[in-house]
Amino acid sequence: MGIIAWIVIGLLAGAIAKLLLPGKDPGGIIITMLIGIAGGLLGGWLGKVIFGVDSIDGFFNLSTWVAAIVGSLILLILYRVITGNRRRA
């Protein structure tokens, strides 16, 4: 897949992760989009390392989307944990 496809998958995966974990986040839509793109890459890497599968077969494969969404969820949770304490102070 090309870089444009990864960006599109990341943007959509970030939006889906945000829908699954609603709430106020420190940062706006740009941060959510960047988390989605990085989460897509993280999900693909984790799928390959942990399960030994190539989870980035193509744009329309379910495994690609699941990996991207799971990676985005992980990064969104980590982002909330790291930056959540700063907001209260």
C-alpha positions as CSV (number, residue, x, y, z in Angstrom):
1,M,0.0,0.0,0.0
2,G,1.1,3.5,-0.6
3,I,1.5,6.3,1.9
4,I,-1.8,7.9,0.8
5,A,-3.6,4.7,1.6
6,W,-1.9,4.6,5.1
7,I,-2.9,8.1,5.8
8,V,-6.6,7.5,4.8
9,I,-6.7,4.3,6.9
10,G,-5.0,6.1,9.8
11,L,-7.5,9.0,9.6
12,L,-10.5,6.7,9.6
13,A,-9.0,4.4,12.3
14,G,-8.4,7.4,14.5
15,A,-12.0,8.6,14.0
16,I,-13.3,5.1,14.8
17,A,-11.1,4.9,17.9
18,K,-12.4,8.2,19.0
19,L,-16.0,7.0,18.6
20,L,-15.2,3.9,20.6
21,L,-13.5,5.9,23.4
22,P,-15.5,9.1,23.6
23,G,-14.5,11.9,26.0
24,K,-12.5,15.1,26.2
25,D,-9.0,14.7,25.0
26,P,-6.2,17.3,25.4
27,G,-5.7,18.2,21.8
28,G,-8.0,18.5,18.9
29,I,-8.9,16.8,15.7
30,I,-5.3,17.1,14.4
31,I,-3.9,15.2,17.3
32,T,-6.6,12.5,16.8
33,M,-5.7,12.2,13.2
34,L,-2.0,11.9,14.0
35,I,-2.7,9.3,16.6
36,G,-4.8,7.4,14.0
37,I,-2.0,7.4,11.5
38,A,0.6,6.3,14.1
39,G,-1.9,3.7,15.4
40,G,-2.3,2.2,12.0
41,L,1.4,1.7,11.8
42,L,1.6,0.4,15.4
43,G,-1.3,-2.1,14.8
44,G,0.4,-3.5,11.7
45,W,3.7,-3.9,13.5
46,L,2.1,-5.6,16.5
47,G,0.1,-8.0,14.3
48,K,3.3,-9.0,12.6
49,V,5.4,-9.4,15.8
50,I,2.8,-11.0,18.1
51,F,0.8,-13.1,15.7
52,G,3.2,-13.6,12.9
53,V,0.7,-12.4,10.3
54,D,1.0,-9.8,7.6
55,S,-1.8,-7.6,8.7
56,I,-1.2,-5.0,6.0
57,D,-2.3,-7.0,3.0
58,G,-4.4,-4.4,1.3
59,F,-6.7,-1.4,1.8
60,F,-9.9,-3.4,1.8
61,N,-8.8,-6.4,4.0
62,L,-10.4,-6.7,7.3
63,S,-7.1,-7.5,9.1
64,T,-5.7,-4.2,7.9
65,W,-8.6,-2.2,9.4
66,V,-8.7,-4.2,12.7
67,A,-4.9,-3.7,13.2
68,A,-5.2,0.0,12.5
69,I,-8.1,0.5,14.9
70,V,-6.5,-1.6,17.7
71,G,-3.3,0.4,17.3
72,S,-5.2,3.7,17.4
73,L,-7.1,2.6,20.5
74,I,-3.8,1.7,22.2
75,L,-2.2,5.0,21.3
76,L,-5.3,7.0,22.3
77,I,-5.4,5.4,25.7
78,L,-1.7,6.0,26.2
79,Y,-2.1,9.6,25.1
80,R,-5.0,10.1,27.6
81,V,-2.9,8.5,30.4
82,I,0.2,10.7,29.7
83,T,-1.6,14.0,29.1
84,G,-4.6,13.5,31.4
85,N,-2.6,14.5,34.5
86,R,-1.4,17.8,33.0
87,R,-4.9,19.0,32.2
88,R,-6.1,18.8,35.8
89,A,-3.2,20.8,37.2
